[in-house]
Amino acid sequence: MHAILCGDCGAPFGLRPDGLFRCDGDQAHELHPRDIDPDGSETWAVDSAGTLVIVTDPAASAQWAREVLAEFLDAEPESYAESFSLDSFSNAIGELLDAARAGLPVSRLI
C-alpha cells in the first residue's frame, strides 16, 4: 500500500468531506476521483487515516495467491521452487491484506 503523492508538492492526499481529495501541502492542491488512474492491476482506496492510497486490486491478489499456491503444492519438497512459490504466496496474501486494510472488499474472493 502506497500513498498517492501530489505531483506539485509531494504531499499525500487526504479525503475531504465532499468526496474530493486535498494534499497536505501548503498549497492544498485538489484531486478528483475521476482523475485517479492507477496502472495495471492496481486500484485506489482510502485507508483508515483518510489517506488516498494505491493497492493491488484484491481480485488480482487472490488470483496470484491461487496460482502460486498451486505451484507450491506441485513443487518438489525442500526445493527452490517450493521456497520461491511459498514466498510469492506470502507476498500475494500481504497485498490482499493491504487491500482489506484500505477498506476494499475481499471476503468474496477467498
Buried (B, 14 or more C-beta within 10 A) or exposed (E): BEBBBBEEEEBBBBBEEEEEBBBBBEEEBBBEEEEBEEEEBBBBBBBEEEBBBBBBBBBBBBBBBBBBBEBBEEBEEEEEEBEBBBEBBEBBBBBBBBBBBBEBEBEEBE
